[in-house]
Amino acid sequence: MVEILLFAVLSVYLFYRLWNVLGTRTGQEKQRSWDRSEASKDNVIILPQKNPPQQPTSEVTTDIQDPFVQQVKSIQKFINDFTIERFEIGACNAFRSVVGAFAQGNIERLEKLVGPKVLKGFQTAIKARDRQKQTMNIDIKNIEVEVENINLTKSIAQILVRFTSDQVVTTVNKAGEIIDNTNQLTNRMIDRWTFEKDLSETGLVWLLIKTETVA
C-alpha cells in the first residue's frame, strides 16, 4: 500500500515538472526560421514546407523593357545570334584593338577596324608623333561598356557605345624618356564611339566611323 502511494506521488511530481517544461500550445508560438548556410554546415537537408509561398517568376518581376528590343529584332533578321551583351563584349575587344594599334602606330591594323574619316585622324596624329620621334604607351586598366543608341536605316546599322576606362597614357621621346605623365598616373577616360555595319554584307567587323572624347 505504501509503495502504491509513493508511485502515485512520484507520478504527480513528474507530470508537474513536465507541464512546466513543455507548457501548452496556444497557436501563437514562433517557428524558427532555419538559416540555409547554418544548415549546410551540418549537411542538414531542409525539407519543403507545406504550401510554400509562391516565388515570383522572372516574367512577372521583369518590368524594365529593353529600350532597343525592336532594333535588336531587326538586326537579328541578318545576324541570328546578335544580342546587346554579345555586341558589348565585341565592342570592348574593338576598343582595346583600336587603342593599341593607334599607340603602336599600326596603320595597317587600323585600316581593318575604322572608317576613312577616323583613319585620317589617326594617321595625322601618328605621323606627327613620328616626326618628333616620339612613341606612345597606353595601358588600359579597366573598361566599362554601355550601348547608348542603335539606329537602323534600311540595312545600315549604327550603334553608339559609351566606354568608361581607366588608362595610363605616357609619351616617350627618342631617348626613351617619359615626357608626358611622368608619374604614370591613371586617368578616367570617357569616350563615345559609333560603329557601323551593312547588315546585308557578310563579315563580322563593325567599322568605327566616329569617335568623341567626353572626358
Backbone as a chain_set.jsonl record, in Angstrom:
{"seq": "MVEILLFAVLSVYLFYRLWNVLGTRTGQEKQRSWDRSEASKDNVIILPQKNPPQQPTSEVTTDIQDPFVQQVKSIQKFINDFTIERFEIGACNAFRSVVGAFAQGNIERLEKLVGPKVLKGFQTAIKARDRQKQTMNIDIKNIEVEVENINLTKSIAQILVRFTSDQVVTTVNKAGEIIDNTNQLTNRMIDRWTFEKDLSETGLVWLLIKTETVA", "coords": {"N": [[0.832, -1.203, 0.0], [1.917, 1.176, 0.85], [3.917, 1.421, -1.083], [2.422, 1.755, -3.422], [1.279, 4.238, -2.903], [3.581, 5.852, -2.871], [4.424, 5.629, -5.548], [2.272, 6.908, -6.766], [2.501, 9.53, -5.781], [5.014, 10.149, -6.874], [4.395, 10.039, -9.624], [2.636, 12.177, -9.896], [4.374, 14.298, -9.313], [6.288, 14.09, -11.439], [4.62, 14.609, -13.614], [3.928, 17.253, -13.094], [6.434, 18.566, -13.362], [6.961, 18.047, -16.048], [4.886, 19.478, -17.238], [5.607, 22.131, -16.614], [7.918, 22.408, -18.147], [7.196, 21.89, -20.849], [4.739, 23.154, -21.208], [1.704, 24.53, -22.609], [0.391, 24.541, -25.946], [-0.525, 27.375, -27.662], [-0.947, 28.177, -30.169], [0.218, 30.537, -30.918], [2.95, 30.43, -30.879], [6.241, 31.143, -32.096], [7.739, 29.916, -35.011], [10.95, 28.614, -35.722], [13.097, 30.065, -38.032], [15.142, 28.535, -40.195], [18.471, 29.04, -41.015], [19.87, 28.629, -44.147], [22.584, 28.52, -44.718], [23.591, 27.899, -42.244], [22.476, 25.406, -41.879], [23.663, 23.961, -43.918], [26.232, 23.565, -43.081], [26.111, 21.457, -41.376], [25.31, 19.506, -43.015], [22.543, 19.226, -43.243], [19.443, 18.47, -44.614], [17.055, 20.61, -45.829], [13.68, 20.222, -45.635], [10.896, 20.787, -47.794], [8.272, 23.065, -46.866], [4.769, 22.686, -46.186], [2.549, 23.904, -48.618], [4.327, 26.057, -49.72], [5.317, 29.506, -49.983], [4.549, 31.205, -52.989], [7.034, 31.786, -55.357], [7.903, 34.641, -57.183], [8.076, 34.641, -60.709], [10.586, 35.28, -63.252], [9.367, 36.446, -65.397], [7.208, 37.74, -64.301], [8.314, 39.609, -62.548], [9.925, 41.176, -64.121], [9.874, 44.256, -65.08], [11.217, 46.196, -66.438], [11.795, 47.179, -69.653], [13.714, 46.28, -72.492], [15.273, 48.899, -74.054], [16.026, 48.775, -76.671], [14.728, 46.752, -78.005], [13.226, 46.417, -80.38], [15.02, 47.257, -82.37], [17.031, 45.379, -82.014], [15.694, 43.035, -82.743], [15.329, 43.553, -85.445], [17.986, 43.586, -86.368], [18.646, 40.967, -85.838], [17.426, 39.613, -87.873], [19.281, 39.572, -89.821], [21.631, 38.865, -88.495], [21.661, 36.17, -86.7], [22.397, 35.453, -84.024], [22.712, 37.835, -82.678], [23.011, 39.952, -79.891], [22.641, 42.473, -77.339], [24.427, 42.097, -75.265], [26.408, 40.419, -76.396], [27.35, 42.138, -78.373], [28.432, 44.227, -76.854], [30.575, 42.95, -75.642], [32.146, 42.41, -77.908], [32.573, 45.053, -78.709], [34.127, 45.998, -76.636], [36.472, 44.502, -77.023], [37.154, 45.539, -79.513], [37.678, 48.177, -78.822], [40.016, 47.94, -77.27], [41.7, 46.914, -79.265], [41.775, 48.946, -81.228], [42.74, 51.186, -79.789], [45.18, 50.138, -78.977], [46.44, 49.669, -81.476], [46.596, 52.28, -82.425], [48.315, 53.456, -80.522], [50.624, 52.03, -81.091], [51.115, 52.866, -83.592], [50.216, 51.437, -85.751], [49.107, 51.49, -88.665], [48.186, 49.853, -90.713], [46.77, 47.897, -89.339], [44.741, 49.476, -88.253], [43.345, 50.216, -90.522], [41.687, 48.089, -91.004], [39.836, 48.228, -89.046], [38.631, 50.714, -88.681], [36.677, 53.435, -90.077], [37.071, 55.587, -93.03], [37.187, 58.425, -92.311], [37.797, 58.424, -89.558], [40.164, 57.001, -89.672], [41.806, 58.796, -91.056], [42.153, 60.833, -89.146], [43.561, 59.418, -87.168], [45.878, 58.743, -88.607], [47.018, 61.27, -89.041], [47.704, 62.041, -86.416], [49.504, 59.994, -85.759], [51.561, 60.351, -87.657], [52.473, 62.852, -86.838], [53.618, 62.239, -84.385], [55.626, 60.537, -85.244], [57.286, 62.284, -86.662], [58.385, 63.746, -84.614], [59.812, 61.853, -83.383], [58.637, 60.341, -81.357], [57.016, 58.042, -79.139], [54.065, 56.317, -78.05], [52.584, 55.008, -75.144], [49.922, 53.1, -74.003], [48.19, 51.919, -71.388], [45.552, 50.04, -70.613], [43.528, 49.778, -67.907], [40.96, 49.125, -67.029], [37.672, 48.625, -68.358], [34.447, 49.852, -68.952], [31.432, 49.181, -70.583], [28.746, 50.463, -72.495], [25.871, 50.355, -74.415], [24.456, 53.051, -76.018], [22.781, 53.96, -78.025], [20.929, 52.778, -80.868], [20.707, 52.828, -84.285], [18.891, 52.344, -87.235], [18.943, 52.259, -90.695], [17.45, 51.179, -93.34], [19.424, 48.589, -94.397], [21.598, 49.401, -93.048], [23.257, 49.603, -90.047], [23.874, 51.471, -87.154], [25.611, 51.797, -84.16], [25.868, 53.384, -81.121], [28.263, 53.6, -78.65], [29.236, 53.858, -75.28], [32.239, 54.208, -73.661], [33.844, 53.761, -70.647], [36.835, 54.102, -69.2], [39.853, 53.214, -67.429], [42.99, 54.485, -67.774], [46.528, 54.436, -68.313], [48.442, 56.687, -69.76], [51.277, 57.433, -71.532], [53.893, 59.412, -72.997], [56.804, 58.95, -74.855], [60.087, 60.063, -75.557], [62.671, 60.092, -78.161], [64.911, 59.357, -76.802], [64.04, 57.608, -74.982], [62.867, 58.603, -72.749], [60.268, 59.47, -70.514], [58.057, 61.939, -71.322], [55.594, 62.914, -70.962], [53.065, 62.697, -68.566], [54.739, 61.828, -66.43], [54.635, 60.731, -63.896], [53.122, 58.584, -64.289], [50.288, 58.403, -63.921], [46.988, 57.147, -63.394], [44.238, 57.728, -65.427], [40.777, 58.547, -65.658], [38.863, 57.9, -68.424], [36.38, 58.889, -70.74], [34.73, 57.871, -73.514], [32.871, 58.123, -76.556], [31.908, 56.077, -79.023], [30.998, 55.372, -82.376], [29.806, 52.65, -84.127], [29.525, 50.994, -87.269], [27.709, 48.978, -89.62], [26.97, 47.305, -92.64], [24.329, 45.38, -92.804], [23.52, 43.629, -94.732], [25.738, 42.637, -95.903], [28.245, 40.079, -95.799], [30.435, 39.002, -93.129], [32.024, 39.912, -90.032], [32.919, 42.268, -88.952], [32.418, 45.359, -87.417], [32.744, 48.583, -88.398], [34.524, 51.31, -86.98], [33.27, 54.466, -87.077], [33.074, 56.966, -86.011], [34.416, 59.011, -83.454], [34.383, 60.296, -80.136], [35.541, 62.163, -77.492], [34.555, 62.438, -74.243], [35.476, 62.94, -71.688]], "CA": [[0.0, 0.0, 0.0], [2.834, 2.327, 0.921], [4.625, 1.515, -2.377], [1.474, 2.316, -4.395], [1.166, 5.659, -2.591], [4.81, 6.515, -3.306], [4.379, 5.714, -7.016], [1.275, 7.912, -7.133], [3.107, 10.841, -5.528], [6.066, 10.35, -7.868], [3.766, 10.299, -10.931], [2.122, 13.56, -9.886], [5.528, 15.189, -9.365], [6.854, 14.068, -12.782], [3.687, 15.288, -14.514], [4.054, 18.677, -12.81], [7.678, 19.039, -13.954], [6.803, 18.007, -17.499], [3.992, 20.596, -17.585], [6.369, 23.374, -16.54], [8.897, 22.461, -19.218], [6.58, 21.939, -22.18], [3.635, 24.096, -21.244], [0.628, 24.21, -23.541], [0.499, 25.248, -27.216], [-1.654, 28.292, -27.858], [-1.052, 28.523, -31.581], [0.91, 31.807, -31.126], [4.388, 30.257, -30.79], [7.0, 31.444, -33.296], [8.534, 28.822, -35.548], [12.29, 29.06, -36.052], [13.463, 30.106, -39.45], [16.489, 27.983, -40.288], [19.406, 29.629, -41.975], [20.377, 27.566, -45.015], [24.027, 28.412, -44.587], [23.838, 27.202, -40.995], [22.117, 24.009, -42.061], [24.574, 23.303, -44.834], [27.454, 23.19, -42.395], [25.889, 20.159, -40.754], [24.755, 18.64, -44.053], [21.136, 19.003, -42.968], [18.597, 18.729, -45.77], [15.842, 21.323, -45.458], [12.52, 19.698, -46.346], [9.953, 21.856, -48.131], [7.096, 23.179, -46.029], [3.504, 22.543, -46.886], [2.079, 25.13, -49.246], [5.338, 27.109, -49.654], [4.898, 30.737, -50.683], [4.869, 31.226, -54.41], [8.118, 32.679, -55.736], [7.598, 35.298, -58.457], [8.935, 34.252, -61.819], [11.271, 36.405, -63.881], [8.447, 37.112, -66.309], [6.33, 38.595, -63.526], [9.062, 40.682, -61.904], [10.671, 41.971, -65.097], [9.083, 45.384, -65.555], [12.065, 47.045, -67.27], [11.852, 46.718, -71.032], [14.921, 46.617, -73.223], [14.927, 50.038, -74.916], [16.407, 48.515, -78.06], [14.194, 45.442, -78.364], [12.818, 46.408, -81.792], [16.224, 47.324, -83.19], [17.711, 44.085, -81.91], [14.939, 42.075, -83.568], [15.607, 43.855, -86.849], [19.343, 43.139, -86.657], [18.661, 39.505, -85.781], [16.997, 39.084, -89.162], [20.509, 39.409, -90.598], [22.617, 38.196, -87.639], [20.766, 35.41, -85.832], [22.798, 35.395, -82.618], [23.035, 39.172, -82.185], [22.423, 40.459, -78.649], [23.35, 43.626, -76.799], [25.541, 41.592, -74.454], [27.471, 39.975, -77.307], [27.933, 43.295, -79.048], [29.248, 44.971, -75.892], [31.838, 42.218, -75.495], [32.908, 42.683, -79.121], [32.969, 46.463, -78.707], [35.234, 46.107, -75.676], [37.664, 43.986, -77.713], [37.495, 46.502, -80.568], [38.262, 49.345, -78.155], [41.404, 47.603, -76.942], [42.458, 46.74, -80.505], [41.96, 50.242, -81.887], [43.626, 51.999, -78.953], [46.512, 49.533, -79.051], [47.007, 49.919, -82.807], [46.927, 53.706, -82.507], [49.513, 53.698, -79.714], [51.764, 51.4, -81.769], [51.272, 53.452, -84.924], [49.959, 50.357, -86.715], [48.066, 51.982, -89.571], [47.639, 48.7, -91.442], [45.765, 47.287, -88.462], [43.637, 50.415, -88.123], [42.576, 50.222, -91.766], [40.709, 46.996, -90.956], [38.94, 48.411, -87.908], [37.976, 52.024, -88.635], [36.276, 54.028, -91.337], [38.018, 56.534, -93.641], [37.345, 59.676, -91.578], [38.518, 58.141, -88.308], [41.518, 56.604, -90.054], [42.548, 60.007, -91.408], [42.541, 61.492, -87.905], [44.608, 58.615, -86.539], [47.094, 58.874, -89.406], [47.591, 62.588, -88.781], [48.328, 62.019, -85.085], [50.647, 59.064, -85.791], [52.63, 60.987, -88.413], [53.02, 63.927, -86.003], [54.491, 61.585, -83.404], [56.807, 60.017, -85.944], [58.169, 63.406, -86.996], [59.071, 64.16, -83.384], [60.5, 60.672, -82.855], [58.005, 60.002, -80.09], [56.139, 56.867, -79.101], [53.016, 56.417, -77.033], [52.199, 53.777, -74.446], [48.603, 53.191, -73.387], [47.879, 50.733, -70.589], [44.141, 50.092, -70.214], [43.344, 49.025, -66.676], [39.583, 48.67, -66.854], [36.744, 49.195, -69.331], [33.007, 49.63, -68.797], [30.832, 49.39, -71.901], [27.29, 50.627, -72.475], [25.252, 50.776, -75.673], [23.609, 54.214, -75.759], [21.773, 54.16, -79.073], [21.002, 51.944, -82.077], [19.978, 53.453, -85.384], [18.82, 51.491, -88.42], [18.446, 52.846, -91.938], [17.433, 50.031, -94.245], [20.304, 47.518, -93.903], [22.743, 50.015, -92.379], [23.077, 49.719, -88.603], [24.869, 52.246, -86.412], [25.454, 51.611, -82.719], [26.666, 54.313, -80.325], [28.723, 52.927, -77.439], [29.956, 54.678, -74.316], [33.325, 53.49, -72.985], [34.454, 54.403, -69.486], [38.034, 53.291, -68.99], [40.977, 53.726, -66.649], [44.157, 54.327, -68.63], [47.801, 55.097, -68.041], [48.938, 57.113, -71.074], [52.57, 58.117, -71.446], [54.591, 59.707, -74.24], [58.238, 58.735, -74.674], [60.883, 60.659, -76.636], [63.584, 59.175, -78.833], [65.92, 58.926, -75.828], [63.412, 56.654, -74.076], [62.446, 59.299, -71.539], [58.85, 59.826, -70.458], [57.927, 63.399, -71.342], [54.203, 63.246, -70.647], [52.586, 61.844, -67.478], [55.96, 61.214, -65.878], [54.294, 59.968, -62.692], [52.325, 57.442, -64.76], [49.015, 58.425, -63.215], [45.842, 56.536, -64.075], [43.188, 58.705, -65.691], [39.469, 58.053, -66.084], [38.543, 58.401, -69.762], [35.042, 58.573, -71.224], [34.672, 58.016, -74.973], [31.648, 57.658, -77.225], [32.268, 55.613, -80.358], [29.901, 54.879, -83.208], [30.175, 51.543, -85.01], [28.581, 50.853, -88.38], [27.823, 47.762, -90.425], [25.923, 46.999, -93.616], [23.885, 44.049, -92.384], [23.306, 42.762, -95.899], [27.025, 42.098, -96.312], [28.822, 39.074, -94.912], [31.56, 39.502, -92.342], [31.696, 40.174, -88.633], [33.523, 43.514, -88.492], [31.705, 46.63, -87.356], [33.754, 49.624, -88.512], [34.417, 52.512, -86.15], [33.133, 55.569, -88.023], [33.084, 58.258, -85.334], [34.899, 58.985, -82.074], [34.168, 61.537, -79.377], [36.041, 62.068, -76.12], [33.741, 63.232, -73.328], [36.354, 63.383, -70.59]], "C": [[0.868, 1.256, 0.0], [3.547, 2.524, -0.416], [3.719, 2.132, -3.434], [1.36, 3.824, -4.183], [2.394, 6.434, -3.049], [4.841, 6.68, -4.822], [3.408, 6.789, -7.483], [1.841, 9.309, -6.952], [4.182, 11.155, -6.557], [5.498, 10.683, -9.232], [3.253, 11.716, -11.017], [3.257, 14.551, -10.011], [6.126, 15.259, -10.761], [5.953, 14.791, -13.775], [3.777, 16.805, -14.354], [5.308, 19.27, -13.443], [7.573, 19.085, -15.474], [5.926, 19.152, -17.983], [4.735, 21.924, -17.596], [7.339, 23.524, -17.7], [8.238, 22.674, -20.568], [5.479, 22.981, -22.285], [2.546, 23.61, -22.185], [0.806, 25.029, -24.796], [-0.745, 26.082, -27.414], [-1.886, 28.607, -29.327], [-0.356, 29.81, -31.916], [2.419, 31.662, -31.09], [5.041, 30.564, -32.123], [7.784, 30.222, -33.728], [9.893, 29.36, -35.962], [12.509, 29.015, -37.554], [14.91, 29.669, -39.567], [17.289, 28.678, -41.376], [20.0, 28.517, -42.818], [21.881, 27.402, -44.907], [24.396, 27.679, -43.312], [23.563, 25.72, -41.154], [23.12, 23.281, -42.916], [25.848, 22.854, -44.152], [27.338, 21.809, -41.787], [25.321, 19.152, -41.747], [23.309, 18.276, -43.773], [20.332, 19.35, -44.208], [17.326, 19.4, -45.29], [14.684, 20.78, -46.289], [11.556, 20.832, -46.657], [8.762, 21.85, -47.193], [5.846, 22.94, -46.864], [3.063, 23.905, -47.398], [3.107, 26.243, -49.153], [4.879, 28.335, -50.406], [5.38, 30.72, -52.118], [5.966, 32.23, -54.687], [7.796, 33.332, -57.07], [8.58, 34.873, -59.53], [9.552, 35.488, -62.432], [10.34, 37.167, -64.806], [7.548, 38.084, -65.557], [7.075, 39.815, -63.004], [9.8, 41.577, -62.893], [9.78, 43.054, -65.669], [9.872, 46.269, -66.506], [12.179, 46.443, -68.66], [13.159, 47.156, -71.68], [14.588, 47.759, -74.183], [15.225, 49.8, -76.392], [15.821, 47.208, -78.588], [13.812, 45.368, -79.845], [14.029, 46.441, -82.714], [16.972, 45.992, -83.181], [17.015, 43.041, -82.779], [15.216, 42.298, -85.051], [17.0, 43.375, -87.251], [19.423, 41.623, -86.69], [18.124, 38.857, -87.048], [18.203, 38.841, -90.071], [21.563, 38.624, -89.818], [21.833, 37.468, -86.539], [21.107, 35.514, -84.354], [23.155, 36.761, -82.04], [22.282, 39.458, -80.893], [23.23, 41.669, -78.203], [24.588, 43.168, -76.034], [26.709, 41.163, -75.334], [28.152, 41.163, -77.976], [28.836, 44.071, -78.1], [30.588, 44.279, -75.651], [32.735, 42.473, -76.708], [33.404, 44.115, -79.175], [34.139, 46.693, -77.755], [36.538, 45.627, -76.31], [38.13, 44.956, -78.796], [38.16, 47.738, -79.968], [39.729, 49.099, -77.834], [42.26, 47.509, -78.208], [42.768, 48.074, -81.159], [42.936, 51.114, -81.096], [45.055, 51.458, -79.011], [47.19, 49.799, -80.375], [47.401, 51.373, -82.975], [48.204, 54.01, -81.726], [50.758, 53.156, -80.396], [52.04, 52.024, -83.13], [51.027, 52.444, -86.027], [48.79, 50.75, -87.626], [47.418, 50.835, -90.338], [46.548, 48.01, -90.627], [44.537, 48.176, -88.35], [42.753, 50.419, -89.367], [41.493, 49.15, -91.769], [39.637, 47.217, -89.897], [38.137, 49.7, -87.948], [37.634, 52.509, -90.038], [37.252, 55.088, -91.806], [38.247, 57.81, -92.826], [38.131, 59.476, -90.282], [39.96, 57.771, -88.614], [42.376, 57.829, -90.378], [43.021, 60.739, -90.158], [43.651, 60.743, -87.189], [45.936, 58.765, -87.288], [47.792, 60.202, -89.138], [48.334, 62.61, -87.449], [49.57, 61.132, -85.065], [51.827, 59.687, -86.525], [53.277, 62.125, -87.614], [53.954, 63.35, -84.938], [55.78, 61.109, -84.064], [57.796, 61.13, -86.271], [58.973, 63.85, -85.782], [59.802, 63.005, -82.716], [59.952, 60.266, -81.473], [57.164, 58.73, -80.242], [55.149, 57.04, -77.959], [52.742, 55.046, -76.446], [50.854, 54.004, -73.771], [48.306, 51.868, -72.699], [46.448, 50.871, -70.076], [43.933, 49.181, -69.011], [41.958, 48.399, -66.582], [38.701, 49.351, -67.888], [35.308, 48.844, -68.934], [32.345, 50.036, -70.109], [29.316, 49.507, -71.77], [26.803, 51.099, -73.843], [24.275, 51.907, -75.362], [22.517, 54.382, -76.8], [22.013, 53.194, -80.228], [20.129, 52.595, -83.133], [20.043, 52.551, -86.618], [18.228, 52.271, -89.582], [18.581, 51.792, -93.021], [18.355, 48.948, -93.687], [21.529, 48.066, -93.171], [22.43, 50.201, -90.887], [24.23, 50.53, -88.008], [24.573, 52.114, -84.926], [26.421, 52.533, -81.987], [26.987, 53.654, -78.983], [29.501, 53.909, -76.571], [30.981, 53.805, -73.585], [33.831, 54.342, -71.819], [35.642, 53.536, -69.082], [39.038, 54.011, -68.096], [42.254, 53.432, -67.426], [45.377, 55.045, -68.057], [48.424, 55.405, -69.396], [50.238, 57.891, -70.876], [53.142, 58.323, -72.841], [56.089, 59.649, -73.97], [58.987, 59.342, -75.848], [61.877, 59.649, -77.198], [64.693, 58.665, -77.911], [65.351, 57.921, -74.832], [62.937, 57.273, -72.78], [60.956, 59.639, -71.615], [58.737, 61.345, -70.359], [56.502, 63.853, -71.046], [53.683, 62.219, -69.654], [53.752, 61.065, -66.856], [55.691, 60.39, -64.632], [53.431, 58.748, -63.008], [51.024, 57.31, -63.969], [47.929, 57.767, -64.06], [44.736, 57.565, -64.213], [41.903, 58.004, -66.113], [39.096, 58.732, -67.406], [37.123, 57.976, -70.131], [34.99, 58.887, -72.714], [33.337, 57.491, -75.487], [32.019, 57.345, -78.666], [31.032, 55.097, -81.081], [30.429, 53.823, -84.172], [29.091, 51.378, -86.069], [28.828, 49.554, -89.13], [26.664, 47.695, -91.395], [25.513, 45.551, -93.37], [23.678, 43.09, -93.55], [24.602, 42.127, -96.384], [27.53, 41.075, -95.301], [30.031, 39.666, -94.18], [31.105, 39.911, -90.958], [32.133, 41.548, -88.147], [32.527, 44.671, -88.548], [32.764, 47.725, -87.379], [33.46, 50.785, -87.568], [34.382, 53.713, -87.074], [33.162, 56.939, -87.348], [33.586, 58.081, -83.902], [34.659, 60.342, -81.423], [34.654, 61.293, -77.952], [35.241, 63.014, -75.247], [34.586, 63.784, -72.207], [37.617, 62.545, -70.604]], "O": [[0.619, 2.229, -0.711], [3.761, 3.659, -0.842], [4.171, 2.936, -4.25], [1.346, 4.596, -5.142], [2.271, 7.548, -3.558], [5.232, 7.731, -5.33], [3.666, 7.495, -8.458], [1.7, 10.168, -7.822], [4.264, 12.277, -7.056], [6.053, 11.524, -9.938], [3.395, 12.387, -12.04], [3.136, 15.543, -10.73], [6.444, 16.348, -11.24], [6.432, 15.495, -14.664], [3.712, 17.55, -15.332], [5.254, 20.364, -14.004], [8.032, 20.033, -16.111], [6.197, 19.736, -19.033], [4.521, 22.751, -18.482], [7.563, 24.632, -18.187], [8.661, 23.531, -21.344], [5.309, 23.615, -23.326], [2.476, 22.426, -22.515], [1.338, 26.137, -24.719], [-1.868, 25.582, -27.348], [-2.887, 29.224, -29.691], [-0.319, 30.183, -33.088], [3.126, 32.656, -31.251], [4.466, 30.28, -33.174], [8.421, 29.564, -32.906], [9.976, 30.462, -36.503], [12.152, 28.054, -38.235], [15.81, 30.36, -39.087], [16.824, 28.868, -42.5], [20.57, 27.567, -42.282], [22.4, 26.289, -44.993], [25.374, 26.932, -43.275], [24.303, 24.878, -40.644], [23.406, 22.108, -42.676], [26.48, 21.886, -44.576], [28.322, 21.076, -41.687], [24.897, 18.064, -41.356], [22.889, 17.149, -44.033], [20.522, 20.417, -44.79], [16.6, 18.854, -44.459], [14.708, 20.87, -47.517], [11.414, 21.752, -45.852], [8.292, 20.794, -46.77], [5.88, 22.989, -48.094], [3.186, 24.918, -46.711], [2.815, 27.287, -48.569], [4.126, 28.22, -51.373], [6.488, 30.272, -52.413], [5.856, 33.394, -54.303], [7.444, 32.627, -58.016], [9.78, 34.76, -59.277], [9.111, 36.608, -62.174], [10.487, 38.376, -64.991], [7.165, 39.124, -66.092], [6.541, 40.925, -63.011], [10.259, 42.654, -62.51], [9.025, 42.822, -66.613], [9.286, 47.01, -67.294], [12.621, 45.304, -68.809], [13.645, 48.263, -71.444], [13.714, 47.609, -75.037], [14.74, 50.529, -77.258], [16.366, 46.62, -79.523], [14.056, 44.35, -80.492], [14.064, 45.736, -83.723], [17.478, 45.541, -84.208], [17.67, 42.258, -83.466], [15.323, 41.342, -85.819], [17.182, 42.825, -88.337], [20.18, 41.054, -87.477], [18.347, 37.667, -87.273], [18.151, 38.007, -90.975], [22.299, 37.819, -90.391], [21.399, 38.085, -85.566], [20.213, 35.649, -83.518], [23.832, 36.836, -81.014], [21.074, 39.239, -80.804], [24.365, 41.864, -78.639], [25.657, 43.77, -76.139], [27.86, 41.499, -75.056], [29.374, 41.19, -78.125], [29.905, 44.527, -78.506], [31.613, 44.939, -75.478], [33.932, 42.72, -76.562], [34.518, 44.375, -79.63], [35.033, 47.49, -78.039], [37.581, 46.263, -76.156], [39.328, 45.174, -78.98], [39.101, 48.282, -80.547], [40.581, 49.948, -78.096], [43.403, 47.965, -78.226], [43.895, 48.309, -81.597], [43.849, 51.709, -81.669], [46.017, 52.223, -79.085], [48.378, 50.119, -80.412], [48.422, 51.675, -83.593], [49.072, 54.735, -82.21], [51.831, 53.752, -80.295], [53.068, 51.751, -83.75], [51.571, 52.578, -87.124], [47.641, 50.383, -87.381], [46.212, 50.86, -90.582], [45.526, 47.592, -91.172], [43.41, 47.679, -88.352], [41.541, 50.606, -89.267], [40.487, 49.291, -92.465], [38.646, 46.488, -89.848], [37.078, 49.789, -87.326], [38.206, 52.067, -91.034], [38.167, 55.456, -91.069], [39.391, 58.235, -92.667], [39.02, 60.263, -89.956], [40.876, 58.178, -87.899], [43.548, 57.881, -90.007], [44.155, 61.214, -90.107], [44.579, 61.357, -86.661], [46.991, 58.897, -86.668], [49.017, 60.253, -89.021], [49.448, 63.126, -87.356], [50.571, 61.472, -84.434], [52.968, 59.57, -86.077], [54.487, 62.337, -87.703], [54.988, 63.948, -84.638], [56.873, 61.259, -83.517], [59.008, 60.937, -86.168], [60.117, 64.283, -85.916], [60.344, 63.152, -81.621], [60.7, 59.903, -80.565], [56.677, 58.404, -81.324], [55.376, 57.812, -77.027], [52.678, 54.049, -77.164], [50.671, 54.987, -73.053], [48.185, 50.828, -73.347], [46.163, 51.706, -69.218], [44.136, 47.97, -69.09], [41.808, 47.273, -66.108], [38.936, 50.501, -68.256], [34.999, 47.694, -68.622], [32.648, 51.086, -70.675], [28.684, 48.75, -71.032], [27.266, 52.115, -74.362], [23.373, 51.745, -74.541], [21.44, 54.892, -76.492], [23.153, 52.837, -80.528], [18.954, 52.877, -82.898], [21.109, 52.063, -86.993], [17.156, 52.865, -89.47], [19.667, 51.544, -93.546], [18.093, 48.432, -92.601], [22.39, 47.306, -92.728], [21.463, 50.87, -90.522], [25.399, 50.301, -88.319], [23.438, 52.296, -84.486], [27.633, 52.478, -82.2], [26.088, 53.207, -78.271], [30.318, 54.687, -77.065], [30.631, 52.797, -72.972], [34.199, 55.503, -71.999], [35.478, 52.385, -68.676], [39.067, 55.239, -68.02], [42.565, 52.275, -67.706], [45.276, 56.092, -67.418], [48.88, 54.502, -70.097], [50.282, 58.879, -70.143], [52.911, 57.523, -73.748], [56.583, 60.216, -72.996], [58.588, 59.169, -77.0], [61.919, 58.497, -76.767], [65.336, 57.658, -78.206], [66.061, 57.436, -73.952], [62.638, 56.564, -71.819], [60.456, 60.047, -72.663], [59.259, 61.957, -69.427], [56.245, 65.047, -70.896], [53.836, 61.015, -69.862], [53.743, 59.837, -66.773], [56.432, 59.453, -64.336], [53.059, 57.983, -62.118], [50.708, 56.251, -63.426], [47.958, 57.829, -65.289], [44.342, 58.2, -63.235], [41.932, 57.003, -66.829], [39.024, 59.958, -67.498], [36.716, 56.844, -69.867], [35.184, 60.031, -73.123], [32.758, 56.554, -74.938], [32.396, 58.232, -79.431], [30.149, 54.477, -80.487], [31.368, 54.065, -84.929], [27.907, 51.59, -85.811], [29.959, 49.087, -89.266], [25.521, 47.985, -91.039], [26.253, 44.619, -93.685], [23.664, 41.874, -93.363], [24.578, 41.19, -97.181], [27.275, 41.19, -94.102], [30.569, 40.7, -94.576], [29.932, 40.22, -90.744], [31.761, 41.959, -87.048], [31.89, 44.925, -89.57], [33.598, 47.794, -86.476], [32.311, 51.186, -87.383], [35.352, 53.967, -87.788], [33.262, 57.961, -88.026], [33.225, 57.12, -83.223], [34.725, 61.386, -82.072], [34.233, 60.343, -77.292], [35.236, 64.226, -75.462], [34.443, 64.942, -71.816], [38.499, 62.744, -69.768]]}, "num_chains": 1, "name": "protein.A"}
